[in-house]
Amino acid sequence: MENEEKQNLTIREKEVLEYAKNGLSNEEIANIIFVSKHTTKAHMSSIIKKLDAKNRTHAVHIATKIGII
């Protein structure tokens, strides 16, 4: 996947990634951004797919490495 495609994250997805980078759980993130835990999980699934990551930790690593967060 090309770098440009990886940077096609929404503002909300980038926000979720920032919180995940700081070690917050989906439930904690949901409480902070005023959405359901299910919505946060959906954001994280979308992030993982867009970054072609294996899991949320890998997604944070990729996003940090390419300068998204």
N, CA and C atoms as a LAMMPS dump frame, in Angstrom:
ITEM: TIMESTEP
0
ITEM: NUMBER OF ATOMS
207
ITEM: BOX BOUNDS ff ff ff
-5.0000000000000000e+02 5.0000000000000000e+02
-5.0000000000000000e+02 5.0000000000000000e+02
-5.0000000000000000e+02 5.0000000000000000e+02
ITEM: ATOMS id mol type element x y z
1 1 1 N 0.849 -1.183 0
2 1 2 C 0 0 0
3 1 3 C 0.886 1.234 0
4 2 1 N 0.521 2.189 -0.811
5 2 2 C 1.335 3.392 -0.927
6 2 3 C 1.115 4.333 0.249
7 3 1 N 2.118 5.141 0.534
8 3 2 C 2.083 6.076 1.656
9 3 3 C 0.887 7.027 1.579
10 4 1 N 0.538 7.497 0.368
11 4 2 C -0.594 8.409 0.216
12 4 3 C -1.89 7.762 0.669
13 5 1 N -2.081 6.489 0.347
14 5 2 C -3.282 5.77 0.757
15 5 3 C -3.329 5.629 2.273
16 6 1 N -2.184 5.4 2.865
17 6 2 C -2.122 5.237 4.314
18 6 3 C -2.464 6.529 5.038
19 7 1 N -2.198 7.654 4.416
20 7 2 C -2.475 8.927 5.069
21 7 3 C -3.918 9.374 4.863
22 8 1 N -4.729 8.548 4.236
23 8 2 C -6.123 8.882 3.978
24 8 3 C -7.009 8.521 5.175
25 9 1 N -6.54 8.842 6.364
26 9 2 C -7.322 8.608 7.576
27 9 3 C -8.158 9.843 7.872
28 10 1 N -9.338 9.623 8.444
29 10 2 C -10.177 10.754 8.828
30 10 3 C -9.578 11.443 10.05
31 11 1 N -10.06 12.631 10.313
32 11 2 C -9.621 13.354 11.511
33 11 3 C -9.929 12.54 12.756
34 12 1 N -11.111 11.933 12.798
35 12 2 C -11.51 11.127 13.956
36 12 3 C -10.603 9.909 14.108
37 13 1 N -10.254 9.261 13.001
38 13 2 C -9.36 8.103 13.069
39 13 3 C -7.987 8.51 13.604
40 14 1 N -7.503 9.655 13.174
41 14 2 C -6.229 10.147 13.692
42 14 3 C -6.329 10.439 15.184
43 15 1 N -7.458 10.969 15.61
44 15 2 C -7.68 11.239 17.031
45 15 3 C -7.676 9.933 17.834
46 16 1 N -8.361 8.928 17.328
47 16 2 C -8.4 7.616 17.988
48 16 3 C -6.99 7.034 18.066
49 17 1 N -6.234 7.159 17
50 17 2 C -4.851 6.662 16.989
51 17 3 C -3.99 7.364 18.036
52 18 1 N -4.166 8.653 18.175
53 18 2 C -3.407 9.407 19.186
54 18 3 C -3.691 8.85 20.591
55 19 1 N -4.961 8.609 20.875
56 19 2 C -5.318 8.061 22.187
57 19 3 C -4.774 6.643 22.347
58 20 1 N -4.848 5.842 21.283
59 20 2 C -4.317 4.479 21.341
60 20 3 C -2.803 4.516 21.564
61 21 1 N -2.148 5.471 20.938
62 21 2 C -0.697 5.639 21.106
63 21 3 C -0.346 5.871 22.577
64 22 1 N -1.245 6.549 23.283
65 22 2 C -1.03 6.827 24.706
66 22 3 C -1.5 5.704 25.612
67 23 1 N -1.877 4.574 25.007
68 23 2 C -2.189 3.384 25.788
69 23 3 C -3.63 3.257 26.257
70 24 1 N -4.53 4.103 25.752
71 24 2 C -5.92 4.029 26.178
72 24 3 C -6.639 2.869 25.488
73 25 1 N -7.556 2.263 26.216
74 25 2 C -8.376 1.178 25.667
75 25 3 C -9.482 1.769 24.803
76 26 1 N -10.15 0.911 24.037
77 26 2 C -11.281 1.377 23.229
78 26 3 C -12.352 2.009 24.106
79 27 1 N -12.622 1.424 25.237
80 27 2 C -13.644 1.951 26.138
81 27 3 C -13.252 3.337 26.668
82 28 1 N -11.981 3.49 27.043
83 28 2 C -11.511 4.794 27.525
84 28 3 C -11.586 5.849 26.427
85 29 1 N -11.195 5.465 25.216
86 29 2 C -11.263 6.39 24.09
87 29 3 C -12.714 6.791 23.832
88 30 1 N -13.599 5.813 23.854
89 30 2 C -15.028 6.073 23.624
90 30 3 C -15.568 7.089 24.624
91 31 1 N -15.192 6.953 25.873
92 31 2 C -15.659 7.878 26.901
93 31 3 C -15.138 9.293 26.669
94 32 1 N -13.921 9.415 26.185
95 32 2 C -13.316 10.726 25.954
96 32 3 C -13.947 11.432 24.755
97 33 1 N -14.201 10.674 23.683
98 33 2 C -14.71 11.313 22.459
99 33 3 C -16.234 11.21 22.34
100 34 1 N -16.877 10.731 23.395
101 34 2 C -18.34 10.704 23.489
102 34 3 C -19.019 9.875 22.401
103 35 1 N -18.495 8.67 22.197
104 35 2 C -19.124 7.704 21.296
105 35 3 C -19.196 6.369 22.021
106 36 1 N -19.857 5.4 21.411
107 36 2 C -19.934 4.071 22.025
108 36 3 C -18.62 3.323 21.823
109 37 1 N -18.429 2.311 22.646
110 37 2 C -17.248 1.466 22.502
111 37 3 C -17.27 0.794 21.125
112 38 1 N -18.456 0.442 20.66
113 38 2 C -18.603 -0.189 19.347
114 38 3 C -18.099 0.748 18.236
115 39 1 N -18.428 2.026 18.334
116 39 2 C -17.976 3.003 17.337
117 39 3 C -16.456 3.132 17.357
118 40 1 N -15.886 3.146 18.554
119 40 2 C -14.427 3.217 18.655
120 40 3 C -13.787 1.981 18.036
121 41 1 N -14.371 0.821 18.272
122 41 2 C -13.855 -0.407 17.655
123 41 3 C -13.945 -0.328 16.134
124 42 1 N -15.032 0.246 15.636
125 42 2 C -15.185 0.401 14.183
126 42 3 C -14.109 1.33 13.622
127 43 1 N -13.843 2.429 14.324
128 43 2 C -12.765 3.331 13.897
129 43 3 C -11.432 2.585 13.868
130 44 1 N -11.168 1.817 14.913
131 44 2 C -9.896 1.104 14.993
132 44 3 C -9.788 0.057 13.881
133 45 1 N -10.875 -0.625 13.592
134 45 2 C -10.864 -1.607 12.499
135 45 3 C -10.567 -0.937 11.162
136 46 1 N -11.158 0.225 10.949
137 46 2 C -10.918 0.971 9.72
138 46 3 C -9.46 1.42 9.628
139 47 1 N -8.92 1.873 10.738
140 47 2 C -7.519 2.305 10.797
141 47 3 C -6.595 1.139 10.45
142 48 1 N -6.843 0.006 11.075
143 48 2 C -6.013 -1.182 10.849
144 48 3 C -6.058 -1.59 9.379
145 49 1 N -7.245 -1.555 8.796
146 49 2 C -7.391 -1.914 7.384
147 49 3 C -6.659 -0.913 6.492
148 50 1 N -6.869 0.383 6.725
149 50 2 C -6.248 1.411 5.89
150 50 3 C -4.724 1.389 5.972
151 51 1 N -4.198 1.067 7.143
152 51 2 C -2.745 1.036 7.318
153 51 3 C -2.149 -0.334 7.016
154 52 1 N -3.02 -1.272 6.689
155 52 2 C -2.583 -2.646 6.411
156 52 3 C -1.798 -3.201 7.597
157 53 1 N -2.326 -2.929 8.784
158 53 2 C -1.665 -3.347 10.03
159 53 3 C -2.229 -4.679 10.514
160 54 1 N -1.485 -5.319 11.399
161 54 2 C -1.905 -6.606 11.956
162 54 3 C -2.796 -6.432 13.181
163 55 1 N -2.604 -5.333 13.897
164 55 2 C -3.38 -5.06 15.108
165 55 3 C -3.207 -3.586 15.457
166 56 1 N -3.832 -3.164 16.567
167 56 2 C -3.794 -1.743 16.916
168 56 3 C -2.388 -1.263 17.253
169 57 1 N -1.59 -2.093 17.891
170 57 2 C -0.216 -1.714 18.206
171 57 3 C 0.585 -1.501 16.929
172 58 1 N 0.395 -2.398 15.98
173 58 2 C 1.078 -2.279 14.694
174 58 3 C 0.604 -1.021 13.961
175 59 1 N -0.681 -0.713 14.053
176 59 2 C -1.228 0.49 13.419
177 59 3 C -0.585 1.749 14.001
178 60 1 N -0.454 1.793 15.314
179 60 2 C 0.188 2.943 15.969
180 60 3 C 1.64 3.054 15.503
181 61 1 N 2.32 1.932 15.431
182 61 2 C 3.721 1.925 14.979
183 61 3 C 3.834 2.472 13.559
184 62 1 N 2.989 1.968 12.657
185 62 2 C 3.023 2.426 11.265
186 62 3 C 2.722 3.922 11.18
187 63 1 N 1.672 4.346 11.87
188 63 2 C 1.265 5.765 11.824
189 63 3 C 2.353 6.681 12.361
190 64 1 N 3.024 6.247 13.399
191 64 2 C 4.122 7.029 13.951
192 64 3 C 5.294 7.075 12.978
193 65 1 N 5.6 5.935 12.404
194 65 2 C 6.735 5.823 11.493
195 65 3 C 6.578 6.697 10.246
196 66 1 N 5.349 6.78 9.721
197 66 2 C 5.152 7.56 8.487
198 66 3 C 4.653 8.98 8.767
199 67 1 N 4.555 9.332 10.041
200 67 2 C 4.283 10.719 10.417
201 67 3 C 2.812 11.121 10.451
202 68 1 N 1.92 10.153 10.508
203 68 2 C 0.495 10.486 10.614
204 68 3 C 0.182 11.029 11.992
205 69 1 N 0.787 10.425 12.998
206 69 2 C 0.609 10.885 14.377
207 69 3 C 1.97 11.123 14.999
